[in-house]
Amino acid sequence: MATLATTVDGLKLPNPFVIGSGPPGTNLNVITRAFREGWGAVIAKTISLDSSKVVNVTPRYAKLMAADGKDVVGWENIELISDRKFDIWMDEFKKCKDQFPDGVLIASIMEEYNKDAWSEIVERCQDAGADSFELNFSCPHGLPERKMGAAMGENPEIVEEVVGWVMKAAKKPVWAKMTPNVTRITEPSRAAFRGGCEGVSAINTIRSVMSVNLETLRPEPSVEGHTTPGGYSCQAVRPIALRMVMEIATMIRGEFPGKSLSAIGGIETGGDAAQFILLGADTAQVCTGVMKHGYGMVKKMCDELLAFMEKHKFETLADFKGKSLDYFTTHAELVRMQKERKAREKAVADEAAAKKMVKADGEWSGDDFVKQSDALARG
């Protein structure tokens, strides 16, 4: 019988579905709700030692609707990391682990370019019960003036250095969350692995402007008539996320075998998750999907993923992890393969035609006389 249970970097998960860092993991109340609903793990909203400079605005979301006006296919946010005091988070981490000792609680952390700050936040989070860490090197709009988030993650040298700082303090597994707002996502991912982390997460949101209101002529979401570029997520980013996950997984296979990959980007069904796992992911993170469908969506996703596995007779996630990677190649190779296939088909056709040629007078047919004559002329 197929099972969704998996172990990633020593973390035992009942299923691969992970609450992605953001509003669905913004406090103890919602984190424990996620565990009660059966999520495989929860990544809390990103925290820092000093939340005093974190001030959110409203509205801070904007949606892109499908043509039918019913389904949300794109979602932009200009939301910052947690605005709650660090000490409150430490208290809630402890309470969460008391209530759900077997629940995998992952701390998403983000700091400035300061070794002592990174070391302190790691040590205090793991002392409070965090089972693992995700390093936020990828928020596209939050606190760039403090050199945090993507302002740090777009620089491979800094990524490698900061991961090295973290690994000296961490006693728990560490994932580095990658920004898609770079030319080649494999470069910062490679740097993170060189720094020593166990895995990477990809992708965070894509820097975007959702829309301009044609009545007011103001970009949205509009705050006091103005806005700022934000992070784009939801179904519309999935093809981009699939491509980047494929690239990272291919790099892991060739250069860092055994390292893990947590996929993010428009996952809302078990089939979505299956695609990412086929391209080399170990887990599937969901954030915007929860904001659309609620925490209970995990049950349906588990059923859908199990149905996929049973259809293909896969017993574990490892049975199909990365199975589709072998089907990627270069455009030049596609041209060569197609040319060879056409040459083979022509050879087969020529051979079949040769077999139909008249070899003795008794083989001539009144019905096929013209075709037989033509075949002999081409011989």
C-alpha positions as CSV (number, residue, x, y, z in Angstrom):
1,M,0.0,0.0,0.0
2,A,1.3,3.5,-0.9
3,T,2.4,5.8,1.9
4,L,3.0,9.5,2.0
5,A,5.2,9.3,5.1
6,T,8.7,10.5,4.4
7,T,11.9,11.4,6.2
8,V,13.8,14.5,5.0
9,D,17.1,15.5,6.6
10,G,16.2,13.5,9.6
11,L,12.7,15.1,9.9
12,K,9.9,12.6,10.0
13,L,6.9,13.9,8.2
14,P,3.5,12.1,7.9
15,N,3.2,13.6,4.4
16,P,5.2,15.9,2.2
17,F,2.8,18.9,2.5
18,V,4.3,21.8,4.4
19,I,2.8,25.1,5.4
20,G,5.0,27.7,3.6
21,S,6.2,30.7,5.6
22,G,3.7,33.5,5.6
23,P,0.3,34.3,7.0
24,P,-0.8,30.6,7.4
25,G,2.0,30.3,10.0
26,T,1.7,33.7,11.6
27,N,1.0,32.7,15.3
28,L,0.4,29.8,17.6
29,N,-3.3,29.6,16.9
30,V,-3.0,29.1,13.2
31,I,0.1,26.8,13.5
32,T,-1.6,24.4,15.8
33,R,-4.7,24.5,13.6
34,A,-2.4,23.3,10.7
35,F,-1.1,20.4,12.8
36,R,-4.6,19.4,13.8
37,E,-5.7,19.3,10.1
38,G,-2.8,17.0,9.3
39,W,-0.1,19.0,7.6
40,G,3.3,17.3,7.4
41,A,5.2,20.3,8.8
42,V,4.7,24.0,9.4
43,I,7.1,26.8,8.6
44,A,6.3,29.7,10.8
45,K,6.2,33.2,9.4
46,T,9.6,34.7,9.0
47,I,10.9,36.3,12.3
48,S,13.9,38.5,13.2
49,L,15.4,39.5,16.5
50,D,14.1,43.1,16.2
51,S,10.5,43.5,14.9
52,S,10.3,47.1,15.8
53,K,11.0,48.3,12.2
54,V,8.4,45.9,10.7
55,V,5.2,47.9,10.0
56,N,2.6,46.5,7.6
57,V,0.1,48.4,5.6
58,T,-3.4,47.8,4.4
59,P,-4.5,46.8,1.9
60,R,-1.4,44.6,1.1
61,Y,-2.8,42.0,-1.3
62,A,-3.9,42.1,-4.9
63,K,-5.5,39.3,-6.9
64,L,-5.4,38.3,-10.6
65,M,-8.7,36.5,-11.5
66,A,-9.3,33.9,-14.2
67,A,-11.4,34.9,-17.2
68,D,-14.5,33.5,-15.5
69,G,-14.0,36.0,-12.7
70,K,-14.3,33.1,-10.1
71,D,-10.9,31.6,-9.6
72,V,-7.8,33.5,-8.2
73,V,-4.8,32.5,-10.4
74,G,-2.4,35.2,-9.3
75,W,-1.7,36.8,-5.9
76,E,0.5,39.7,-5.1
77,N,1.5,40.7,-1.6
78,I,3.5,43.6,-0.2
79,E,3.5,42.1,3.3
80,L,6.6,42.1,5.5
81,I,8.0,39.5,7.8
82,S,6.4,39.1,11.3
83,D,5.7,42.2,13.2
84,R,5.4,40.3,16.5
85,K,8.1,40.5,19.2
86,F,10.7,37.8,19.1
87,D,10.1,36.9,22.8
88,I,6.5,36.2,22.0
89,W,7.5,33.9,19.2
90,M,9.9,32.0,21.5
91,D,7.1,31.5,24.0
92,E,4.8,30.2,21.3
93,F,7.4,27.9,19.8
94,K,7.6,26.2,23.3
95,K,3.8,26.0,23.7
96,C,3.5,24.6,20.2
97,K,6.0,21.8,20.9
98,D,4.3,21.1,24.2
99,Q,1.0,20.6,22.3
100,F,2.4,18.8,19.3
101,P,5.7,17.2,20.3
102,D,5.8,15.1,17.1
103,G,4.8,18.0,14.8
104,V,7.7,19.3,12.7
105,L,8.0,23.0,13.4
106,I,10.4,25.0,11.2
107,A,11.6,28.5,12.1
108,S,11.9,30.9,9.1
109,I,14.5,33.4,10.1
110,M,15.9,36.5,8.5
111,E,18.6,38.9,9.7
112,E,20.9,41.6,8.5
113,Y,24.4,41.0,7.3
114,N,25.6,40.4,10.9
115,K,27.2,37.1,12.1
116,D,26.3,37.6,15.8
117,A,22.6,38.2,14.9
118,W,22.4,35.1,12.8
119,S,24.1,33.0,15.5
120,E,21.8,34.4,18.2
121,I,18.5,33.8,16.4
122,V,19.5,30.2,15.5
123,E,20.5,29.4,19.1
124,R,17.4,30.9,20.6
125,C,15.0,29.3,18.2
126,Q,16.4,25.8,18.6
127,D,16.4,26.3,22.4
128,A,12.7,27.1,22.1
129,G,12.0,23.9,20.3
130,A,12.3,24.6,16.6
131,D,13.0,21.3,14.7
132,S,14.6,22.9,11.7
133,F,15.4,26.3,10.0
134,E,14.6,27.9,6.7
135,L,16.8,30.9,6.0
136,N,14.8,33.7,4.2
137,F,17.2,34.9,1.6
138,S,14.4,35.7,-0.8
139,C,11.7,38.1,0.3
140,P,11.5,40.4,-2.8
141,H,10.2,43.6,-1.2
142,G,10.8,43.4,2.6
143,L,13.4,45.6,4.2
144,P,15.9,45.9,1.4
145,E,17.2,49.0,3.1
146,R,18.5,46.7,5.8
147,K,20.1,44.3,3.2
148,M,17.7,41.6,4.2
149,G,15.8,39.0,2.2
150,A,16.4,39.0,-1.6
151,A,18.9,41.8,-1.2
152,M,21.1,39.2,0.4
153,G,20.0,36.1,-1.5
154,E,20.8,37.5,-4.9
155,N,24.5,37.5,-4.0
156,P,26.0,33.9,-4.0
157,E,29.1,34.9,-2.0
158,I,27.0,36.4,0.8
159,V,24.7,33.4,0.8
160,E,27.6,31.0,1.2
161,E,29.1,33.1,4.0
162,V,25.8,33.5,6.0
163,V,24.9,29.9,5.6
164,G,28.4,29.1,7.0
165,W,27.6,31.3,10.0
166,V,24.3,29.6,10.6
167,M,25.8,26.1,10.3
168,K,28.3,26.7,13.1
169,A,25.4,27.5,15.4
170,A,22.7,25.2,14.2
171,K,22.1,21.8,15.7
172,K,19.0,21.2,13.5
173,P,18.6,20.8,9.7
174,V,18.9,24.0,7.7
175,W,17.2,24.9,4.4
176,A,18.0,28.1,2.4
177,K,15.0,29.7,0.7
178,M,15.9,30.9,-2.8
179,T,14.8,34.0,-4.7
180,P,13.6,33.5,-8.3
181,N,14.5,37.1,-9.0
182,V,17.9,36.1,-10.4
183,T,19.2,35.0,-13.8
184,R,20.3,31.6,-12.7
185,I,18.8,30.2,-9.5
186,T,21.4,27.4,-9.5
187,E,24.1,29.9,-8.5
188,P,22.8,31.0,-5.1
189,S,21.5,27.4,-4.5
190,R,25.0,26.1,-5.2
191,A,26.5,28.7,-2.8
192,A,24.0,27.6,-0.1
193,F,25.2,24.0,-0.4
194,R,28.8,25.1,-0.4
195,G,28.0,26.9,2.9
196,G,26.9,23.5,4.4
197,C,23.1,23.6,4.6
198,E,21.1,20.4,4.1
199,G,18.6,21.7,1.7
200,V,17.1,24.6,-0.3
201,S,13.5,25.8,-0.8
202,A,12.4,27.2,-4.1
203,I,10.8,29.4,-5.2
204,N,9.9,32.4,-3.2
205,T,7.6,35.0,-4.8
206,I,8.4,36.8,-8.0
207,R,8.8,40.5,-7.9
208,S,5.8,42.0,-9.6
209,V,3.3,44.8,-10.2
210,M,-0.2,43.2,-10.2
211,S,-2.2,45.8,-12.1
212,V,-3.2,49.4,-12.7
213,N,-6.8,50.5,-12.0
214,L,-8.1,52.0,-15.2
215,E,-10.6,54.1,-13.3
216,T,-8.3,55.7,-10.8
217,L,-5.1,55.2,-12.8
218,R,-3.5,54.0,-9.6
219,P,-1.4,50.8,-9.3
220,E,-2.7,48.2,-6.9
221,P,-2.8,47.4,-4.1
222,S,-3.3,51.1,-3.5
223,V,-2.1,52.5,-0.1
224,E,-2.8,56.2,0.2
225,G,-2.9,56.2,-3.6
226,H,0.5,54.6,-4.0
227,T,2.1,51.2,-4.0
228,T,5.4,49.3,-4.2
229,P,6.3,46.2,-6.3
230,G,5.5,43.1,-4.4
231,G,5.8,39.3,-4.4
232,Y,3.7,37.3,-7.0
233,S,2.4,33.8,-6.1
234,C,-0.4,31.4,-6.8
235,Q,-1.2,29.1,-9.8
236,A,0.2,31.5,-12.4
237,V,3.8,31.1,-11.1
238,R,3.8,27.3,-11.1
239,P,5.4,26.8,-14.6
240,I,8.2,29.1,-13.5
241,A,8.6,27.3,-10.2
242,L,8.6,23.9,-12.0
243,R,11.4,25.1,-14.3
244,M,13.6,26.4,-11.4
245,V,13.0,23.3,-9.3
246,M,14.0,21.2,-12.2
247,E,17.2,23.2,-12.6
248,I,18.1,23.0,-8.9
249,A,17.3,19.2,-8.8
250,T,19.5,18.6,-11.8
251,M,22.3,20.5,-10.1
252,I,21.8,18.6,-6.9
253,R,21.9,15.2,-8.7
254,G,25.2,16.1,-10.4
255,E,27.0,18.0,-7.7
256,F,25.4,17.5,-4.3
257,P,23.7,14.1,-4.2
258,G,21.8,13.6,-1.0
259,K,20.8,17.2,-0.5
260,S,17.1,18.0,-0.2
261,L,14.8,20.3,-2.1
262,S,11.5,21.8,-0.9
263,A,9.3,23.0,-3.7
264,I,7.1,26.1,-3.6
265,G,5.0,27.7,-6.3
266,G,1.3,27.5,-7.0
267,I,0.7,24.1,-5.4
268,E,-3.0,23.6,-4.7
269,T,-3.6,19.9,-5.5
270,G,-2.0,16.5,-5.1
271,G,-1.3,16.5,-8.8
272,D,0.6,19.8,-8.5
273,A,2.7,18.3,-5.8
274,A,3.3,15.1,-7.9
275,Q,4.8,17.2,-10.7
276,F,7.3,18.9,-8.4
277,I,8.3,15.5,-6.8
278,L,8.7,14.1,-10.3
279,L,11.1,16.9,-10.9
280,G,13.2,16.2,-7.8
281,A,11.4,17.8,-4.8
282,D,11.2,16.1,-1.4
283,T,8.4,18.2,0.0
284,A,5.7,20.6,-1.3
285,Q,5.1,23.9,0.4
286,V,1.7,25.6,0.3
287,C,1.1,29.2,1.4
288,T,-1.2,31.2,-1.0
289,G,-3.3,28.0,-1.5
290,V,-4.1,28.0,2.2
291,M,-5.2,31.6,2.0
292,K,-7.6,30.6,-0.8
293,H,-8.9,27.3,0.4
294,G,-8.2,27.0,4.1
295,Y,-6.1,24.5,6.2
296,G,-8.5,21.6,5.4
297,M,-7.2,21.4,1.8
298,V,-4.4,19.1,3.0
299,K,-6.7,16.2,3.3
300,K,-7.8,16.4,-0.4
301,M,-4.2,16.9,-1.5
302,C,-3.1,13.8,0.3
303,D,-5.9,11.8,-1.2
304,E,-5.1,13.0,-4.7
305,L,-1.4,12.3,-4.3
306,L,-2.1,8.8,-3.0
307,A,-4.4,8.2,-6.0
308,F,-1.6,9.2,-8.4
309,M,0.8,6.9,-6.6
310,E,-1.5,3.9,-6.7
311,K,-2.3,4.5,-10.3
312,H,1.4,4.2,-11.2
313,K,2.1,1.6,-8.5
314,F,4.5,3.8,-6.6
315,E,4.7,2.8,-2.9
316,T,6.8,5.7,-1.6
317,L,7.6,9.2,-2.6
318,A,11.2,8.1,-3.3
319,D,9.9,5.7,-6.0
320,F,9.1,8.6,-8.3
321,K,11.2,11.5,-7.0
322,G,13.1,12.9,-9.9
323,K,11.7,10.4,-12.3
324,S,10.9,13.0,-15.0
325,L,14.3,14.7,-14.9
326,D,15.8,12.4,-17.5
327,Y,13.4,13.7,-20.1
328,F,15.0,17.2,-20.2
329,T,17.6,18.0,-22.8
330,T,18.8,20.8,-25.1
331,H,17.0,22.1,-28.1
332,A,19.9,21.0,-30.3
333,E,19.5,17.5,-28.9
334,L,15.7,17.6,-29.6
335,V,16.5,18.5,-33.3
336,R,19.0,15.6,-33.5
337,M,16.5,13.1,-32.0
338,Q,13.7,14.1,-34.3
339,K,15.9,13.9,-37.3
340,E,17.0,10.4,-36.4
341,R,13.4,9.4,-35.8
342,K,12.4,10.6,-39.2
343,A,15.3,8.8,-40.8
344,R,14.3,5.6,-39.1
345,E,10.7,6.0,-40.3
346,K,11.9,6.6,-43.9
347,A,14.1,3.5,-43.8
348,V,11.2,1.4,-42.5
349,A,8.9,2.9,-45.3
350,D,11.5,2.2,-47.9
351,E,11.9,-1.3,-46.7
352,A,8.2,-1.9,-46.7
353,A,8.0,-0.5,-50.3
354,A,10.8,-2.8,-51.4
355,K,8.9,-5.8,-50.1
356,K,5.9,-4.8,-52.2
357,M,8.0,-4.7,-55.5
358,V,7.1,-7.3,-58.1
359,K,9.7,-10.0,-58.2
360,A,8.0,-12.4,-60.7
361,D,5.5,-12.1,-63.5
362,G,2.9,-14.0,-61.5
363,E,2.8,-11.2,-58.8
364,W,1.4,-8.5,-61.1
365,S,-2.1,-7.3,-60.1
366,G,-4.6,-5.6,-62.2
367,D,-5.8,-3.5,-59.3
368,D,-2.3,-2.4,-58.2
369,F,-0.7,-2.3,-61.6
370,V,0.2,1.4,-61.6
371,K,1.6,1.3,-58.0
372,Q,3.6,-1.8,-58.8
373,S,5.1,-0.1,-61.9
374,D,6.0,3.0,-59.9
375,A,7.7,1.0,-57.2
376,L,9.9,-0.8,-59.7
377,A,10.8,2.6,-61.2
378,R,12.0,3.8,-57.8
379,G,13.9,0.7,-57.2
